C-alpha cells in the first residue's frame, strides 16, 4: 500500500492540488475557469486596477495550472507585475513545498495503516471509481490508501496532466519564480497549513459526496471548458460568476466557507499592505474576484474604484 501511494504522488505534482481543489462540480467548474479559459486572443483579462494619489492596487485572477503554450501572458499582466513593489499570493509556494507541509498533506489525505478507501465509502462509489481507474489502465491499489477528497484531487489532476496542463506552468508559480529571480518582495495571505486544513478537514460523508460528483462531472469537462473559455475571452465576469456559483448548489455553505469568509479575512490584510507599499499586486484564485461577494466588491465598499484591464 505504502509503495503504491508513493508511486501516485510521483505521478501527480501535489503543489498544484490544493489550488485546483474546490470539490465536486465546483472542482471541475472552478478549475476549468482557472485553467482552460485561456487562449492567445485575450480581450479583457482577469486583472483589475485601483489608483489613488501615490497608491496603486492590482487584483489578478490566478490560473493555477496551465500549458506551456499559454505563454506569453497578456502585456497588462506583465506590466502590473513590473510596476509593483510587493507581490501578494494566497500562500507561499516554498512553504507548501516544505517537508512539514508535505507530511501534513499526507497525514490529512491518506488513511492510517490498515485502513483503505474501499472500507470507508459506499460500494457504488467505489465501483464508479474502479471503472474510472480501469479506463486509465491503472491498478486500483494505487488509490486504496487515499481518503475520498485526496482521491478526487488526484484523479482530476491526472486528467489535467493528461491534457498537458501542469502546475509548473501556473500563474502563481510563474510570478513567484519571477519575483524570486528579480528580488521582488512577496508575502502570503494564508499559510500552507491553513489551506491544507481548509480542504481536508471535511466530514467523511462530505468527502465521499465530493468524490461521487467529481467522477460524474469529469464526463462534462469539455463542455464546461468551452463555456468558461467563451466567458473568459470576452472578459464577462458576471457570466463567469454564474458558471461558478451554479456549482455550489449541491453543497450549501461551501461558497461561504471557501470564498466569502476568506475574502473578508483578506480585506484588512490587503489594505494594511497597501498602506506600507506604493504599488501592490494581489494574485489570488479568479473565483475570488467575480460576483457580489468578491474581494473586488468588498474593496469597492471600502471606497476603492477599480477598472478591468
N, C-alpha and C positions, 0 to 999 in steps of 0.2 A: 504493500500500500504506500509506504513512505517513498519508495523509489518511483512509483507511478506519479505521485503528487509532484515530486521534483521535476520529472520529465515535462509535465504540463506547464509548470512555472517557467521552464526553459523555453517553451513554445510561445508563451504569451508574455509580453512586457508588462509587468504589474504597475509600472509607473503610469501607464495610460488607463488603468482600470477604474480607479476612483472617479476621476473627472467624467468618464464616459457613463458611469452608472447612475441611473435615476430610477430604475425599477420598472418592470412590466412594459406596457405600451409606452410609458414615458421614457424608458430606456431606449427604445427604438426611435421614437419621435425626436426626443431631445438630442440624442447622439447624431441622428441624421441631420438635424438642424445645424448642429455644430460642425459636422464633418462633411456632408455631401452637398450642402447648399452653396457650392462654390464652382466657378469656372473662371477663365481668364477675362471674361467680359463683365467686369464689375460695374454696377451702377452706383447707387449709394451703398456705403458699406455699413457694417455694424460698429461704427465709430462716431461718437458724439463729442462736441467740444463746448465748454462753457468758459467765457472770458470775462474778467473784471479787471480794473486797474491793477496791474502788477501781478495778476494771477491767471493761470490757465489750467483747467482740469479737462483731461481726456478720459472718456469711458470707452473701452474697446471690448466688443463681444469676442470671447475666446473660442477658437476652434482647437480642440484638444488632440485630434488625430487627423492627419492629412496624408495625401500622396505627395511625392516629391515634385510632381509637375504642377502642383498648386502654387508653386513659387515661380516668379517673384510676386510678392504681395502688392496690393494697391499702393500707389505712391503716398497717399494720405496717411496710411498706417505707418509707413517708414518715417515720414516726416514727423508724425506725432511722437514716435519713439526718439528721434534725433533731437527734438526740441525739449524733451522732458528731462528734468534733473533727478526725478525719482520715479521708479517703475514699481507698481504695486501689483502683486499676484494674489490669487486666492490662497495658495500655500507655497512654501519654499520647496523647490524641486529637489534640492540637495538633502533636505530633511527627510523627504519621502523616500529617498534612496538609502538612507542610513540603515545600518544593521538593526537598530532598535525599532524603527518603523516597519521594516520588513518582517521582523519577528512578530510584532503586534498584528500585522496584516495576516500572517499565517495563523496566529492564535485565534483571531476572530473569524477567519474564513474556513478553517479546517476543523473537522471533528477530532476529539481526543482519540488516542489509540484504542481500537476495539469497537468504535462506532463507525457507521457508514451512512451515506446518503440514502441508500435503499431502505435502511432501518427506520428512517426518520421522515419519509414522505409517503404519500398515498401510492398504491400500486399503479394507478392510472398515470400519475405524474411521472413515476419512474419509467414506465413503458414509453411514454411520449419522449422522454429524454433519451432512452435507449434507442428509439427509432431514429432520432436526430443524429446521435453519435454513430450509428451504423451507417448512415448516409455519408458521414465524414470519414468512414473507414478507420475509426479509432477504437481501441479497446475500452469497454465501459469501465474497467478497473481504474482508469485514469481519473474518473470523476467521483468515484466512491468516497474518497476522503473529504470531499468538499461539502460545505453547507450550501443550501439552495441559492442564497444570494451570491455567493462566490461562484457557484456553478453558472448562474445566469450571466455573471460578468465575463467569465472565461469563454463560454461558447459564443457570446456576442462579439468579444474582441477577436476571437479566432475568425469569425465571419468577416470582420473588417480587414484583418490582415490578409485573408484570402483574396479580398478585393484590392489589396495593395495599400491599405491605409495603415500608417504606423505612428505610434506616439512620438517617435523621434522627429517627425515632420510637423508635429502640433505647434500651434501658435505660441502656447506657453513656453514650450521647450525652445522654440526659435528665439523668442525675445529674451528669455532667461540666459541663454547661451551668449547672445549678442551683448547683453548688458554686462555679463562677466568679462567678456573679451575687451569691452570698451571701458571697463572700470566704472560703470554707472551704478548709482546707489539703488538697491532694491529692498523691498520688505514684503511681508505676507500678512494677509488679513486673518488667516486661520493656521493652526498647527496641523501637522500631519496626523497626530493622534486624534484631534478633533474630527477631522474628515473621516478617518477610519472608523471611529465610533459612530459618527453620524450615519454612515451607510451600512454598518453591520450590527448595530445594536437594535435589531428588529426582532419581534416575536417570531418563533419558528413558523407559525401559520402564515404570517405575512411574507416571510421569505419564500415559502412554497408558492404562494399566490404570484409573487414576482417571477419565479421560475416558470410557472404554468403559462403566464401571459407572455413572457419573453419567447417561449417556444412557439406559441400561437402567432405572435406578431412578426416573427422573423420572416414568415412567408410573404408578408406585405411590405417588406423592406424597400423594394424597388419603387413601388408606388408612392410610399411616403417620401422617398428621396426626391422623386420628381416634383411633388408638390412643394416640398421645402426649397428645392432649388429655384423654382419659379419665384417664390416669395422672396428669397434671398436676393436673387438677381435684380429684382425691382425695388429692393430696399423697403419692402412692405412689412413694417414692424407689427402692425395690427394683425395681419394675416399670420405671421409667424407666431404671435401670441395665441391666436385662435387655435392653430395646429398643436401647439404645445399644451395648452391648458385642457384641451379635449382629452388628453391622455391621462389626466388626473382623476377623471370621473369615477373610476373604479377604486380609487384609494383616497377617501376623504381624509383631509388633514395633511396629506403628503406635500401638497403645494405650499401650505402654510409653513411646514417644517423645513423643507428644502430650499424654498425661495424667499418667502416673505420675511420670516424671522431672521434669516441670515442677512437679507438686505437691510433690515432695520438695525441689526447689530453692527454692520459695516459702516453705516451712515456717519456716526460721530467719529469713528476712526479715520475715515477719509477726510472729513472736514479738518480734523486736527493735523493730519499730514499736509494738507494744503496750506494751513497756516504756517507751517515750518519750511515749506518749499515754494518756489515760484511757479514751476510747471510740473504737474503730476499726471502720469499716465496710469490708469487703473485697468488691468486686464483680468476680466472675470468671465465666467460662462455666459454666453449670449442670452440664455434664458433669464438671466438676472436683469437684463436691460430692456425688456419689452413688456408691455402690459401696464395696467393701472397700479400694480403693487411693485413695480420695478424700482431698482436703485435709482434710475434716472428720474422717475416721478417723485420719489421721496426727496431727492435733492432739489427738484423744482419747487416742492412745497416749502423748502427752506430758503427759497429766493433765487436759486440758480436758474439761468436761462441757457438752454442747450440748442445747438444746431447739429443736424445729422450731416456728416461729410461724405 
